């Protein structure tokens, strides 16, 4: 084990112990903040220790600084031997979003939801520690440590409905609870990170949009449709209780046209630079496709169409840059697994002057 890995793992375990101590503290003043700050730090250090142990760089080439927490999650999802699932990534993103709200402003996290996520985080931390380093969390905690909570975890959807009802009460005309309602709305918005990585940032425009939805007496599933696709799996009891937050089938969502006159209650604004973060070379390298043939794959799937799903073109004065999202990366990986790259290259490459491209005879291949 290298010095970097050993030090990062040590810092991670230290922060986790502090988070557990804060959670079980008898003092409620600043308790949630202490839990979230230390729990997020524990995961960031563990992910970077895991990547460094797998010989994956944790420094950005351009800035020469350590990569962000989100970048570490994405790399761990792609790295063999770590392979963080989408559900586990969602759990970490919610904790990070809550931590961000607590560190830079404030949010009110319901105690039941806090416990459910912290317990899921403890389950995930133990699994990662065992998968990468062959150790269990119990090897690093004193035997006197009590369970994270004596209260059994409640159903995720029940807790969200209860919190939504509390927000509606706070926004009643006869109450002066708007500030607290906003702080609780921020916590619910952060939980959409379970299903949408781009929902991690909480904007006040989204908070106000949710407030309008609540005041107009829209249902929770209308205002927070993404939360309807999240559930909790609980197994064991007492010291051995395990919690996993997972994506379920959820409730159906109805999409309306822009001229329908209906205002969506909680459509999130997205940081485009965060969503479309890969250049053409990054996209090719991450998909494992030769950079030259990657051009043919992009043409085949029309990934340069600036559709704000797969790609977005950023214009800075006279400079224009095309950037790609994770949706484009998935398309590239699918092509590598199911299509013939030589055929795609022959069909979509720019032919020499006066010559026509070779027709692609592969089933499903599109004409250039």
C-alpha positions in Angstrom: 0.0 0.0 0.0 1.5 3.4 -1.0 1.9 6.3 1.3 -0.9 8.2 -0.5 -3.3 5.4 -0.2 -2.5 4.8 3.5 -2.9 8.5 4.4 -6.1 8.9 2.4 -7.6 5.8 4.0 -6.6 7.0 7.5 -8.2 10.4 6.9 -11.3 8.7 5.6 -11.7 6.5 8.7 -11.0 9.4 11.0 -13.8 11.5 9.4 -16.2 8.5 9.5 -15.6 8.0 13.2 -16.2 11.7 13.8 -19.5 11.5 11.8 -20.7 8.5 13.8 -19.8 10.3 17.1 -21.7 13.5 15.9 -24.7 11.5 14.9 -25.0 9.9 18.3 -24.2 13.1 20.1 -26.6 14.3 22.9 -26.0 17.9 21.7 -28.3 18.9 18.8 -26.6 22.2 18.1 -24.7 21.8 14.8 -25.2 18.0 14.9 -26.5 17.6 11.3 -23.8 19.9 9.9 -21.0 17.9 11.7 -22.5 14.6 10.4 -22.7 15.7 6.8 -19.4 17.5 6.6 -17.5 14.5 8.0 -19.5 11.8 6.2 -18.9 13.5 2.8 -15.2 13.9 3.6 -15.0 10.2 4.6 -16.4 9.1 1.3 -14.2 11.5 -0.8 -11.0 10.3 0.9 -12.1 6.6 0.5 -12.9 7.0 -3.2 -9.6 8.7 -3.9 -7.7 6.1 -1.9 -9.5 3.4 -3.9 -8.6 5.0 -7.2 -5.0 5.6 -6.2 -4.7 2.0 -5.2 -6.0 1.0 -8.6 -3.4 3.2 -10.3 -6.0 5.7 -11.5 -5.0 9.3 -11.4 -6.8 11.6 -9.0 -5.4 14.8 -10.3 -6.8 17.0 -13.1 -4.3 17.4 -15.9 -5.1 21.0 -16.6 -5.5 22.5 -13.1 -3.0 20.0 -11.5 -5.4 19.9 -8.5 -7.1 16.9 -6.9 -10.3 16.0 -8.8 -13.8 16.9 -7.4 -16.0 14.5 -5.5 -18.3 14.1 -8.5 -15.3 13.3 -10.7 -14.2 10.7 -8.2 -17.6 9.1 -8.2 -17.6 8.8 -12.0 -14.1 7.3 -12.1 -15.1 4.8 -9.5 -18.1 3.8 -11.5 -15.8 3.1 -14.5 -12.9 1.4 -12.6 -12.7 -2.4 -12.5 -12.4 -3.7 -8.9 -14.4 -0.7 -7.6 -17.5 -0.4 -9.9 -19.7 1.8 -7.8 -23.4 1.2 -8.8 -25.8 4.0 -9.9 -27.8 3.5 -6.7 -24.7 3.8 -4.5 -23.5 6.9 -6.4 -26.9 8.5 -5.8 -26.5 7.9 -2.1 -23.2 9.7 -2.0 -24.4 12.5 -4.2 -27.3 13.2 -1.9 -25.0 13.4 1.1 -22.7 15.7 -0.9 -25.6 18.0 -1.9 -26.8 18.2 1.7 -23.3 18.9 2.9 -23.0 21.7 0.2 -26.3 23.3 1.4 -25.2 23.1 5.0 -21.7 24.4 4.4 -22.6 27.3 2.1 -26.1 28.2 3.3 -28.5 26.0 5.2 -31.1 23.2 4.8 -33.3 21.3 7.3 -33.0 17.6 6.9 -35.8 15.5 8.5 -34.4 13.2 11.2 -35.9 10.1 9.6 -34.5 10.9 6.2 -31.1 11.7 7.7 -31.0 8.4 9.5 -32.0 6.5 6.4 -29.2 8.0 4.3 -26.6 7.8 7.0 -27.3 4.2 7.6 -27.2 3.5 3.9 -23.9 5.4 3.8 -22.5 3.2 6.6 -23.6 0.0 4.6 -22.0 1.4 1.4 -18.8 2.4 3.2 -18.3 -1.0 4.7 -18.9 -2.7 1.3 -16.3 -0.4 -0.5 -13.8 -0.9 2.3 -14.1 -4.6 2.0 -14.2 -4.7 -1.8 -11.1 -2.6 -2.3 -9.0 -3.2 0.8 -10.4 -6.5 2.2 -11.2 -4.8 5.5 -14.5 -4.4 7.4 -15.6 -1.2 9.1 -15.9 -3.2 12.4 -12.1 -3.6 12.3 -11.7 0.1 12.8 -14.4 1.0 15.3 -14.2 0.4 19.1 -16.4 -2.4 20.4 -18.2 0.1 22.6 -19.7 2.0 19.6 -23.5 1.7 19.7 -25.6 1.2 16.6 -26.1 4.4 14.5 -29.7 4.6 15.8 -32.0 2.5 18.0 -35.0 3.5 15.8 -35.7 1.2 12.9 -35.5 2.8 9.5 -38.8 3.9 7.9 -40.0 3.6 4.3 -38.4 6.2 2.1 -41.7 7.2 0.3 -43.5 7.6 3.7 -40.8 9.9 5.0 -40.8 12.0 1.8 -44.7 12.3 2.0 -44.5 13.3 5.6 -41.9 16.0 4.9 -43.9 17.4 2.0 -47.0 17.7 4.3 -44.8 19.5 6.8 -43.7 22.0 4.1 -47.3 22.6 3.1 -48.2 23.4 6.8 -45.3 25.8 7.0 -46.5 27.6 3.9 -50.0 28.0 5.1 -51.1 31.7 5.0 -51.6 31.8 8.8 -48.0 30.6 9.5 -44.8 32.5 9.3 -42.7 29.5 8.3 -41.5 30.4 4.8 -37.8 30.4 5.7 -38.0 26.9 7.3 -40.1 25.6 4.5 -37.4 26.7 2.0 -34.8 25.0 4.1 -36.8 21.8 4.0 -37.4 22.2 0.2 -33.7 22.4 -0.3 -33.2 19.0 1.4 -35.8 17.4 -0.8 -34.4 18.9 -4.0 -31.0 17.5 -3.0 -32.4 14.0 -2.8 -33.2 14.1 -6.5 -29.5 13.3 -6.9 -30.6 9.7 -6.4 -31.9 9.6 -10.0 -30.2 12.6 -11.6 -26.6 13.5 -11.1 -27.3 17.0 -12.5 -29.7 17.7 -9.6 -27.0 17.9 -7.0 -26.8 21.7 -7.2 -29.7 23.5 -5.4 -30.8 26.8 -6.9 -33.1 29.3 -5.3 -35.1 29.5 -8.5 -35.9 25.8 -8.0 -36.9 26.4 -4.4 -39.3 29.1 -5.4 -40.8 27.0 -8.1 -41.5 24.2 -5.6 -43.0 26.7 -3.3 -45.5 27.7 -6.0 -46.4 24.1 -6.6 -47.0 23.5 -2.9 -49.1 26.7 -2.5 -51.2 25.7 -5.5 -51.9 22.3 -3.7 -50.2 20.1 -6.2 -49.5 16.6 -5.0 -46.0 15.5 -4.0 -45.7 13.3 -7.0 -46.4 16.3 -9.3 -43.9 18.5 -7.6 -41.1 15.9 -7.0 -41.7 13.2 -9.7 -38.1 12.0 -9.5 -38.4 11.0 -5.9 -41.2 8.6 -6.7 -38.7 6.3 -8.4 -36.6 5.9 -5.2 -37.1 3.2 -2.6 -35.3 1.7 0.4 -34.2 -1.9 1.0 -33.8 -2.8 4.7 -32.4 -6.1 5.9 -31.2 -7.3 9.3 -31.8 -5.8 12.7 -29.9 -4.2 15.6 -26.2 -4.2 15.0 -26.5 -5.9 11.6 -29.2 -3.7 10.0 -28.3 -2.7 6.4 -30.0 0.0 4.3 -29.7 0.4 0.6 -31.4 3.2 -1.4 -32.4 2.0 -4.8 -34.1 3.1 -7.9 -37.5 1.5 -8.4 -40.1 1.6 -11.2 -41.8 4.5 -9.4 -44.9 6.3 -10.5 -45.7 7.3 -14.0 -44.9 10.8 -15.1 -46.9 12.8 -17.6 -45.1 15.2 -20.0 -46.9 18.3 -21.3 -46.1 20.5 -24.2 -44.7 24.0 -23.7 -48.0 25.6 -24.9 -50.3 23.6 -22.6 -50.5 26.4 -20.1 -49.4 24.1 -17.3 -46.3 25.1 -15.3 -44.1 22.2 -14.2 -43.5 22.6 -10.5 -40.0 21.4 -10.1 -38.1 21.3 -13.3 -34.4 21.7 -12.4 -32.1 24.2 -14.0 -28.9 22.4 -15.0 -25.2 23.6 -15.0 -24.4 22.8 -18.6 -20.7 22.8 -18.1 -21.1 20.1 -15.5 -23.4 18.0 -17.6 -21.4 18.3 -20.8 -17.9 17.9 -19.5 -16.1 15.8 -22.1 -14.4 16.9 -25.3 -14.1 14.7 -28.4 -10.8 13.2 -27.2 -12.1 12.6 -23.7 -15.2 10.9 -25.1 -13.1 8.6 -27.2 -10.6 7.7 -24.5 -13.3 7.0 -21.9 -15.2 4.7 -24.3 -12.0 2.9 -25.2 -12.4 3.7 -29.0 -9.6 4.9 -31.2 -9.9 8.7 -31.6 -10.1 8.5 -35.4 -12.8 5.8 -35.4 -14.6 7.6 -32.6 -15.4 10.3 -35.1 -17.3 7.8 -37.3 -19.2 6.5 -34.2 -20.3 10.1 -33.4 -21.5 10.6 -37.0 -23.3 7.3 -36.9 -25.3 8.3 -33.9 -25.4 12.0 -34.7 -23.9 12.8 -31.4 -22.7 16.3 -32.6 -26.3 17.5 -33.1 -26.2 19.9 -30.2 -29.5 18.3 -28.9 -28.7 19.1 -25.2 -29.1 15.4 -24.5 -25.8 14.0 -25.9 -24.0 17.2 -26.8 -24.0 21.0 -26.3 -22.1 23.6 -28.3 -20.6 26.3 -26.1 -19.9 29.6 -27.9 -17.4 32.0 -26.4 -17.1 35.0 -28.7 -15.5 33.6 -31.9 -14.7 30.3 -30.3 -17.1 27.3 -30.5 -16.6 24.1 -28.6 -18.7 20.9 -28.7 -18.9 19.0 -25.4 -20.5 15.7 -24.6 -22.5 14.2 -21.7 -22.7 10.7 -20.1 -25.5 9.9 -22.5 -23.1 10.2 -25.4 -20.6 8.0 -23.5 -23.1 5.3 -23.1 -23.9 5.4 -26.9 -20.2 5.1 -27.7 -19.8 2.1 -25.3 -22.8 0.4 -26.9 -21.3 0.8 -30.4 -18.0 -0.7 -29.2 -19.9 -3.8 -27.9 -22.5 -4.3 -30.6 -21.2 -2.7 -33.9 -18.3 -3.2 -36.2 -16.1 -0.2 -35.9 -14.3 -0.8 -39.2 -17.6 -0.8 -41.0 -18.7 2.4 -39.3 -15.4 4.0 -40.2 -15.7 3.0 -43.9 -19.3 4.3 -44.0 -18.8 7.6 -42.2 -15.2 8.7 -42.9 -14.6 11.6 -45.2 -13.6 9.9 -48.5 -10.8 11.1 -50.8 -11.8 13.7 -53.3 -13.7 12.1 -56.2 -14.5 8.9 -54.3 -17.7 7.7 -52.6 -17.6 6.2 -49.1 -17.8 2.4 -48.9 -21.4 1.4 -48.1 -21.9 -0.2 -44.7 -23.4 -3.7 -45.0 -23.7 -4.2 -41.3 -27.3 -4.6 -40.0 -28.6 -1.3 -38.5 -25.8 0.8 -40.0 -26.9 4.2 -41.1 -25.9 5.9 -44.4 -23.5 8.8 -44.0 
